[in-house]
Amino acid sequence: MTGEEESAPRGAVLESLRKNDEEGAPEEGPRDSGSSFSRLMDVMARLRAPGGCPWDREQTWESLKPYVVEEAYELLDAIDSSDDEGIREESGDLLLQTVFIAQIAREEGRFDMGDVLEGLVEKLVRRHPHVFSDVSAETSDAVLRHWERIKSVERRCRGKDLSMLGGIPRSLPALLRAYQMQHRAAKVGFDWPQGDPQPVLNKVQEEIEELREALIRGDKDQVAEEMGDLLFAMVNFGRHLGIDAESALQAACHKFARRFGSVEEAVRLQDRPWESFSLEELEEFWGNAKASERGPEASDPPRFGHEA
């Protein structure tokens, strides 16, 4: 199976393959990645074949969707941690999902891994005419303009959505999707003037006021809509400042988790149940955690749950 728990037989097979690879590999020189990839395809085919792994044989494209997302985020975590070993492992886990999907497609006569790789190579060559033909692109901006123009032609040839926003996956995390939509719209001039974030901040303040009015009316659906508008405006504000909203929010989450961990440790040292602590006591623990990060000069009052 492809989850966290690996069966003993499968583990033994992989260990045997690893040993055979080590014994057969030359003492020096680069490893043959093509051979390793072929062995990966063979292992995947064996897992899916009659007599293979029951779990792997049951999987479909639909059932693999959560694992694709999970493995992508685990790779991001490893990158954020600058964990070379973790990046290597999680890159393999993410690659496995592509191999798994291609194997299922091969069994159903749709396409195979060769088609996936050939399509990728053709796309890379086609979208880099400044490298593989005589088109000139001296800057990254010029490269991106060529890239988007070629993608637009590709969508038109395939009969895909020809909107400027076409091709942005609906399943993207909402903050990232909002950023991509705003970025695309900005390319055709539908954007606030660059260099002055004040108009964008004014829009944020406008959305806050509309949210406040919806709260006063007690209209829950309207509150939800205005909250979405506010988040969308905040993403745009961050974009104008050169700040990625997804990364900024992730950093805030990491900070909250770190400081809440300090609160948990303070509670543990008191040897009392959580429910015995007042909010004021917990706020004091929070303030201590924040002060310890900022240093002795930090004197702002603790406001647990209100300020990150």
N, C-alpha and C positions, 0 to 999 in steps of 0.2 A: 504494500500500500504506500501511498505517497504522503501520508500524514506524519505526525510527530513520532508515533509508535511504529517501529519497523519489526516485522515478524522475524523470528530467529532464522528460519530457512532463507529468507531473502537476505538477511544480514550476512549469513554464511556465504551466499552466492557472491555478494558484492566484495566480501573480504577475499574470496578466492580470486576474483577478477583483479583486485588490487595487487595481490601477491604475484599473479601471473604477469601483470604489467611491469611490476618492479623487476621480476626475474628476467623478463625478456628485453627490458629497456637497456640501451647502452649506458655505460657509466658516465659519459659526458655528452654534452650536446643538448639541443632543445628537444622537448618531447613532441612526438608526432600528434598534433591536436586533431588532425583528420582521422587518424586511427582511433583515438579516444572517442571521437564523436560517433564513428561507426559502431564501436562497442556499446555506446550508450543507446543507439537505435536498436541494436540487437537485444540488449537487456530489456528495453521497453516492449519490444515485440514478444519476447519470451514471457514477460509478466502478463501480457494480454492474451496469450495463446491458450488453447485448451490445456488444462493441467497447470496453468500459471497461478497468479495470485487472485483469489476470489474478489477481493476488494477492487483491485485494478481493473478486472474484467467487467465489473458492474458500472464503471464510470462512464459518463457521457459529457459532451461539451457543456451542457447545462450544469451538471453536478460539479464540474471543475471550476466554475466561475468564482466561487468564494476563495478557492486556493490560489487562483491567479492574483486576486487582490491582496490576499494575505501575504503571499511570498513577495510581491512588489513592495509592500510596506515594511516587511522584515529586512529587505535589502536597503531601503531608505534608512532604517534605524542603524544598520551596520555602517552605512556611509556616514551618517551623522556622528557615529562613535569613532570614526577613523579606525575601524577594526578590520585590518587586512584579512585575517582568517575568517571573520564573519562575512565580509564582502565576498570572499571567494566561495564560501559555502552557500550563501543566500543567492549569489549569481547562478550557481548550479541549480538551486531549488526552483528559481524562476525559469531557467532554461528548460527544466524538466516539464513544466506546464506546457510550453510550446511543443516539446517533443511528444508529450502525451496527446495533445490536441491533434497533431499531425498523424500520429499512429491511428487514432480513431478514424480520422478522415481517410486514411489509406485503406483501412478495413472496410469502409463503406463506399469505396471507389470514388471519393470526391477529389482528393489530391494527396500528395505525399510530401515528405520533408524536402525532397529534391525540388519540388515545385515552390515550396516556401523559400528556400535558399536562393533559387534562381530568380524568383520574383524580387527578392530583396536586393540582389546584386544589380538587376536591371534598374530598379528604382534608384539606387544610389548613383549609378552612372548617369541616368537620365536627369536626376535633380542636381548634378554637379557638372553642368556643361563648362564651367570655368576651369575644371580640372581635366575633363575627358574630351573637350572639344575646344573651339577657338573663341568661345564667349569670354568676355572680360568681366571680372568682379574683384576689385582690389580691396574692398572692405567687407566686414561682416554684414553691414547693412545692405550692401549690394547683393551679397550672397542670399540673404533672407528674402529680398525682393524677387530674385530669380526663383527661389524655392517656392514662394507663395504663388507666383505667376504660373509655374509649371504644375503645381497642385491644382490650381483652378482649371487648367486645360484638362488635366486628368479627370477631374470630377465631371467636366462637361462631356468628355468622351465616354464616360461610364454612365451617363445619365443621372448622376448624383445631384444632390441639392446644390444649386448654383448660387445660393445666398452667400454673402460675405461670411456668414456665421456657419455655413455648411462645413461639415467635417469635424466640428467640435463635439466630442462624445457627450451624450446626455448623462452617462454614468460617471463622468469625472466628479471628483469632490467639488462641492458647490463653490467654494472660494476660488479654486483653480479654474472652474468653468467660467465664473464671472470675470476673472482676470483675462482669460482668453477671448471672451466676447468683447470686452472693452478694448483690448489690444487690437483686435480685428477692425472694430469700428473706427478706432483712432487712425488706422492706416488710410482711410478715405476722408479724413478731416472731421469726423463726427466725434469731437472731443473738446474738452476745455483747453484754453491756450497753455502751451508748455511754459515752464519756468515760473509760474505763479500759482501755487497751490491754494491760495485764499478762496477763489471761486468754488473750488471743489469742497473745501472745508465749509463754506457757506451752505452748500448743498447738503452736507452731512448734518449741519445744524437744522436745516429745514426739515430733514427727515426725522430728526429727534423730536421736533415740535409736532409733526404730524403723528408720530407715535404717541406722544403725550396726549394729544387730543383724542385719539382712538381709545386710550386707556380711560379717559374721563367719560367717554360715551359708553364704555363697557362692552364694546363690540369685539368679541374674541377673534372673529375671522379678520376684521379690519386690523386688529393689533398684530396678528400674524403677518398680514400683508405688509404693514408698515415696518415691522421688524426686518422682513426680507429686503425691503427697499433701503433700510438703514445699513444693513450688512453690505449690500451691493455698492452703496455710496462709499462705505469705508474701504472696500477693496479698491475702488477707483482712486480714493484719496491716497492710499498706500502706493498705488501704481505711479501716481504723479510725483511721489516722493522717492521713487525707486525702491520701495519696500514691498516685498512679496507678502501678501496678507496671510497666506497659508503658513509660510515659515514663521511669520511674526506670531501667529496664534499658537503654533506648535511650541515656540519658545516660551510663550506665556503659560502653556500647559505644563511644560517641563519645570518652570519656576514654581508654579503652584504645587506640583507634586513634590518637589524638593522641600518647600517650606512646610507643606502639610505633613511630610515625613518627620520634620522636626517637632511639630505639634504632637504627633503620635508618640514620639520618643519621650516628650515631656510628660504626657499622660501616663505612659508606661512607668516612668520613674516615680510617679506619685502613688502608684499601686492602688488606684481607685478606678471604678467603672466609669465609662464615658458619661453616662447619664447623670453622674454626681457633680459634673463640672458645669458651672454657669457659663453663659456666653462671654461674660467679661473675663473669666479665667482663661478661656480658650483664645480670646483676642489677645490677652497678654502673652501667651505662648507664641502666637503668630507674630506679634510685634517683636518678641525676642529673636525669633528666627530671622525676621527681616533685618533687624539691627545687626545681627551677627554677620550677615552677608555684606551689608553696606559699611560696616565699621562703626567705631564708637561715635563718629560725628553724626550718625543718623539719629535724629531726634523727633521725627514725625510720629504722631500718636498711632498706636496699633489700631487697625480697622479690619479685623478678620472677616473675610467673606465680602468685603467692599472694595478692597484695593489690592491689586496683585503686586 
